[in-house]
């Protein structure tokens, strides 16, 4: 993929986000695009950065750290959006500004312990298994309040909001219903603390997510093309 095609694809996604915000009567600055760059090389990230994209999401820790070294001169906001593994916690705490996938208090405590006082607070989203899928990560809805309260005791973490990866469906009404469930949960939790983030919505459902209050949408293939897992 050439730099021009990444620029064009980014523009198309921004147009979709813009139109969705208009349809949902959302303010212009209320939704951010997180470009999911997992498996794509540093040159594609650089191209997207030159096109104005500053937030990038990675799933695989060592791959991400390698790309961060190659792109260390760029002002990039790195988000970890993959499954947390205990043996990778230190690298995540040292090299990312955000973690979207906290669903276990032990992982949260380790992130807190490994986050240097020389770095800003680590922005954290609690991942909720909003569709109750056995194959998906995330804390169940009923346990979210307890996890939030436990995380609020950790001084190196800034709890920003909730994240979810719902069961895929092409039915817009069902998409909205699931995203509304996460929004309602966030609203309930704001009685405990201030939360400003809903990380939800991908290429096939970003419009429904924005309509239901998404503040970060996570888009990968529509920007960078098909992934090569080889």
Secondary structure, DSSP 8 states (H G I E B T S, - for coil): --HHHHHHHHHHHHHHHHHHHHHHT--TTS-EEEEE-TTS-HHHHHHHHHTT--EEEES-HHHHHHHHHHTTTS--EEEE-S---GGGHHHHHHH-SEEEEE--HHHHHHHHHHS-TTS--EEEEEEB-TT--TTS-SB-GGGHHHHHHHHTT-TTEEEEEEE------S-HHHHHHHHHHHHHHHHHHTTTS---EEE---TTTHHHHHHTT-SEEEE-HHHH-S----
